[in-house]
Structures are given as structure tokens and as C-alpha cells.
């Protein structure tokens, strides 16, 4: 039986997520941006959390760690590289580690780039991945602590997941990402169609997530550095993959 997922907004544009294994009754929180919306989701679902899966150390992802730990006595899991910067951490993880949520295996994928120790969590059995601020719908995270080559390597790992993998990201940035994507991939019909759907969802105040790996491969310019039409649009037909990716990221930074 696949996990059940409750997604909701925290702060202004962070996504909060509860992941529930119905067989065991265990529940994980993926990042803790803000206490009240998380408590509201817990009350709404009736799922008592046993664990926080932290993706990286930024304050808008760990703000409620200590309050939730005090309230529920849960354990906090997070990347070993950033352990000293994650409040209340109990268990550190690295590439290839497996965390259990009842009958579900949660595999750790190191995805640095946005931060030096960022990790993503993949649930192969349920076909779900939590990519936080590495891979966004139609985007990727800003490069605060690493260079383009590091982020590109992380995105390659995520792009290699099965295309049907359902992806939950850390922020509701999709509308802005779509508008930017059209500037570097204007001839992509799938992107144009997706952008219209995104506009409609946001106009109705509905979330644009989750997405899938397959949808991102078809429309996300940060996974499409080899595409000839994108290279032509930005005038880098013969440049290296890394140079093309770096240029796309730089353009988004100034968009």
C-alpha cells in the first residue's frame, strides 16, 4: 500500500508535507517551515508524526524543528554534512542510507547545490521523491553554497529516477519558473501547454504540485541543457553542458 501524503502551504510559499504509512500508522514530516500549519495538518489528518526528514539547514525549512520535537517527542533526521546547523537533529544520513517509515524504505540521495549538504528523499515503493530546493517544478534552487557543476550533477541523479516518480518540492515557485522557462525554451509546445495550466491553477489559488520526473524532463529547462532548441535560443549551440546549465541558472537569477 503506497504512502498517503498531505501537502499544504507554510509561511508565504513553502510547502509543508506529511507522509503517512497506513500499514504501520507512522508519519513523517518533510521539513518544518512553520509550526502552526503543520499542527493544523496533523489535526486535520489525525496522523501523529514520529519523525522529521530534514533536507537542508535553511531557516525556512527547520524553523519548527525544536517546537515539534518538544510537542511530539519525534526524531529528526538530516544530512550529515549540515548536522551542526540543523536544530534538534538526532540521526544523520548520507548518500545511499535508508530510513524506514513503517513498511516504507526512504532512500537518501545527496543533492548538493542549493546548500553544500542538501539531500532529497526517494520512496521507491510508493514512487515518490521529495526534492525540496534542489529540483523545483520548472526550476532548480539558487546556488548559494556550490557551483553550477555540483547542482547539475545533483539534478542528473534526480532526472535518472523513473519518469513516473511523483515529485514534491519545497516552494510554490512554479508560475515564475514557467514564465522564465518560456524565455529560453519558447518553441516547446509541451511547456506552453503546461504554462497555461499553471496560470489557471494559480489564478484559482490552487497548488501546482506535485509534478513528475517525466514532466520535468519534458519542460524544465534546468534538466534540458542538451536540447538543441534551448541552446539555439540562448546562442550556445556548441557550448559544454555545464556552460549551458550555468547560463540558464544565471539568467534565472536575473529574471
C-alpha positions as CSV (number, residue, x, y, z in Angstrom):
1,X,0.0,0.0,0.0
2,X,1.5,3.4,-1.0
3,X,2.1,6.2,1.4
4,X,-0.6,8.9,1.9
5,X,0.6,12.5,1.5
6,X,-0.8,15.7,2.9
7,X,0.6,18.8,1.2
8,X,0.0,22.4,2.5
9,X,1.4,25.9,2.4
10,X,3.6,27.3,5.2
11,X,4.9,30.8,5.6
12,X,4.2,32.5,2.2
13,X,5.3,30.0,-0.3
14,X,6.9,27.0,1.4
15,X,5.3,23.6,1.1
16,X,4.8,21.5,4.2
17,X,4.3,17.8,3.8
18,X,3.1,14.9,6.0
19,X,3.9,11.4,4.7
20,X,1.8,8.6,6.3
21,X,2.3,4.9,6.1
22,X,-1.2,3.5,6.5
23,X,0.0,-0.1,7.3
24,X,2.0,1.0,10.4
25,X,0.4,4.3,11.2
26,X,3.7,6.0,11.2
27,X,4.0,9.6,9.9
28,X,6.9,11.7,8.8
29,X,7.1,15.5,8.3
30,X,9.3,16.6,5.4
31,X,11.0,19.8,6.6
32,X,9.4,22.0,9.2
33,X,9.0,25.5,7.8
34,X,6.3,26.8,10.3
35,X,4.7,25.2,13.4
36,X,1.0,26.2,13.1
37,X,0.3,25.0,9.5
38,X,2.0,21.7,10.4
39,X,-0.1,21.3,13.6
40,X,-3.2,22.2,11.6
41,X,-2.4,19.4,9.1
42,X,-1.8,16.9,11.9
43,X,-5.2,17.8,13.4
44,X,-6.9,17.6,10.0
45,X,-5.5,14.2,9.2
46,X,-5.2,12.6,12.6
47,X,-1.7,11.4,11.8
48,X,0.7,11.7,14.7
49,X,4.3,12.4,13.5
50,X,7.2,10.2,14.6
51,X,10.0,11.8,12.5
52,X,11.1,14.9,10.6
53,X,13.0,14.4,7.4
54,X,15.2,17.5,7.0
55,X,16.5,18.3,3.6
56,X,18.8,21.2,4.4
57,X,19.7,23.7,7.1
58,X,18.0,26.9,5.8
59,X,15.7,28.5,8.4
60,X,12.6,28.3,6.3
61,X,13.0,24.5,6.4
62,X,13.9,23.9,10.1
63,X,12.2,26.7,12.0
64,X,9.7,24.5,13.7
65,X,12.1,21.6,14.4
66,X,12.5,22.1,18.2
67,X,8.9,23.0,18.8
68,X,7.6,19.9,17.1
69,X,10.2,17.7,18.8
70,X,9.2,19.0,22.2
71,X,5.5,18.5,21.4
72,X,5.6,15.1,19.9
73,X,9.0,13.6,21.0
74,X,9.8,12.8,17.4
75,X,13.2,12.1,16.0
76,X,14.9,14.5,13.5
77,X,16.8,13.1,10.6
78,X,19.0,15.2,8.3
79,X,22.2,15.4,6.2
80,X,25.4,14.6,8.0
81,X,27.2,17.5,6.2
82,X,24.9,20.0,7.8
83,X,24.3,18.4,11.2
84,X,25.7,21.3,13.2
85,X,23.2,23.7,11.5
86,X,20.0,21.6,11.9
87,X,18.2,22.2,15.2
88,X,17.5,19.1,17.3
89,X,19.0,16.6,14.8
90,X,19.1,13.0,16.1
91,X,20.2,10.9,13.1
92,X,22.5,11.9,10.3
93,X,22.3,10.4,6.8
94,X,24.5,10.3,3.7
95,X,24.1,9.0,0.1
96,X,22.6,5.6,-0.1
97,X,21.3,5.4,3.5
98,X,17.8,4.0,4.1
99,X,15.4,5.4,6.6
100,X,12.3,3.4,7.5
101,X,8.8,4.7,7.8
102,X,6.9,1.6,8.8
103,X,7.0,-0.7,5.8
104,X,8.3,2.0,3.5
105,X,12.0,2.4,2.7
106,X,13.1,6.0,2.3
107,X,16.4,6.3,0.3
108,X,18.7,9.2,0.8
109,X,20.1,11.0,-2.3
110,X,22.7,13.6,-1.7
111,X,21.8,16.6,-3.9
112,X,24.1,19.5,-3.0
113,X,24.0,22.7,-5.0
114,X,21.5,25.0,-3.2
115,X,23.4,24.1,0.0
116,X,26.5,22.0,0.4
117,X,24.8,19.2,2.2
118,X,21.2,19.2,0.7
119,X,19.6,15.8,0.5
120,X,16.5,14.5,-1.3
121,X,14.4,11.6,-0.1
122,X,13.1,8.9,-2.5
123,X,10.4,6.3,-1.7
124,X,10.8,3.7,-4.4
125,X,7.9,1.5,-3.3
126,X,5.4,4.4,-3.5
127,X,7.2,6.1,-6.4
128,X,7.6,9.4,-4.7
129,X,10.5,11.8,-4.2
130,X,10.9,14.9,-2.0
131,X,13.4,17.2,-3.6
132,X,13.0,20.4,-1.5
133,X,15.1,23.2,-3.0
134,X,17.2,21.1,-5.5
135,X,14.6,20.4,-8.1
136,X,11.5,22.6,-8.4
137,X,8.6,22.4,-10.8
138,X,10.2,24.0,-13.9
139,X,13.2,25.2,-11.9
140,X,16.0,24.5,-9.6
141,X,17.4,26.1,-6.4
142,X,19.7,29.1,-6.3
143,X,23.4,28.2,-6.0
144,X,24.1,29.6,-2.5
145,X,26.9,27.2,-1.4
146,X,28.1,25.3,-4.6
147,X,28.9,25.9,-8.2
148,X,26.9,25.0,-11.3
149,X,28.7,21.7,-11.9
150,X,27.7,20.4,-8.4
151,X,24.0,21.3,-8.9
152,X,24.0,19.9,-12.4
153,X,25.3,16.6,-11.0
154,X,22.6,16.5,-8.4
155,X,19.9,17.2,-11.0
156,X,21.3,14.3,-13.1
157,X,20.7,12.0,-10.1
158,X,17.1,13.1,-9.8
159,X,16.5,13.0,-13.6
160,X,17.6,9.3,-13.6
161,X,14.7,8.3,-11.3
162,X,11.8,6.6,-13.1
163,X,9.8,9.1,-15.1
164,X,6.6,8.3,-13.3
165,X,8.1,9.3,-10.0
166,X,5.9,11.8,-8.2
167,X,7.9,14.8,-7.1
168,X,7.2,17.2,-4.2
169,X,9.3,20.3,-4.0
170,X,10.0,22.9,-1.3
171,X,8.3,26.0,-2.7
172,X,5.4,27.3,-4.8
173,X,7.6,29.0,-7.4
174,X,6.1,27.3,-10.5
175,X,4.4,30.3,-12.1
176,X,7.6,32.4,-12.1
177,X,9.6,29.4,-13.2
178,X,7.2,28.9,-16.1
179,X,7.4,32.5,-17.3
180,X,11.2,32.2,-17.2
181,X,11.3,28.8,-18.9
182,X,9.4,30.2,-21.9
183,X,12.2,32.8,-22.4
184,X,14.8,30.1,-23.0
185,X,12.6,27.3,-24.5
186,X,10.0,29.3,-26.5
187,X,9.3,26.6,-29.1
188,X,8.5,23.9,-26.6
189,X,4.8,23.1,-27.2
190,X,4.5,21.0,-24.0
191,X,5.9,23.9,-22.0
192,X,3.4,26.3,-23.5
193,X,0.6,24.0,-22.6
194,X,1.8,23.4,-19.1
195,X,2.3,27.1,-18.6
196,X,-1.4,27.8,-19.4
197,X,-2.4,25.1,-16.9
198,X,-0.2,26.6,-14.2
199,X,-1.6,30.1,-14.8
200,X,-5.1,28.7,-14.3
201,X,-4.2,26.8,-11.1
202,X,-2.6,29.9,-9.6
203,X,-5.5,32.1,-10.6
204,X,-7.7,29.7,-8.7
205,X,-5.3,29.7,-5.7
206,X,-4.5,26.0,-6.2
207,X,-1.1,24.4,-5.8
208,X,0.9,23.5,-8.9
209,X,2.5,20.4,-7.2
210,X,3.2,17.6,-7.2
211,X,4.9,17.1,-10.6
212,X,6.6,14.1,-12.1
213,X,10.2,13.4,-13.3
214,X,8.8,12.8,-16.7
215,X,7.0,16.1,-16.8
216,X,10.2,17.9,-15.7
217,X,12.3,16.2,-18.3
218,X,9.9,17.4,-21.0
219,X,9.5,21.0,-19.8
220,X,12.1,22.1,-17.2
221,X,15.0,24.0,-18.8
222,X,17.3,23.1,-15.9
223,X,17.1,19.5,-17.0
224,X,17.3,20.2,-20.7
225,X,20.7,21.7,-21.2
226,X,21.4,19.3,-24.1
227,X,18.3,20.3,-26.0
228,X,19.3,21.9,-29.4
229,X,16.3,24.4,-29.3
230,X,17.3,25.8,-25.9
231,X,21.0,26.0,-27.0
232,X,19.9,27.9,-30.1
233,X,17.6,30.2,-28.1
234,X,20.5,31.3,-25.8
235,X,23.1,31.3,-28.5
236,X,25.2,28.4,-27.1
237,X,24.8,25.7,-29.8
238,X,28.3,24.2,-29.3
239,X,28.9,25.0,-25.6
240,X,29.5,22.4,-23.0
241,X,26.6,21.1,-21.0
242,X,27.9,22.7,-17.8
243,X,28.3,26.1,-19.6
244,X,24.7,25.9,-20.9
245,X,23.3,25.0,-17.5
246,X,25.3,27.8,-15.8
247,X,24.0,30.3,-18.3
248,X,20.4,29.2,-17.8
249,X,20.9,29.5,-14.0
250,X,22.5,32.9,-14.3
251,X,19.6,34.1,-16.5
252,X,17.1,32.9,-13.9
253,X,18.9,34.7,-11.2
254,X,18.4,38.0,-13.1
255,X,14.9,37.3,-14.4
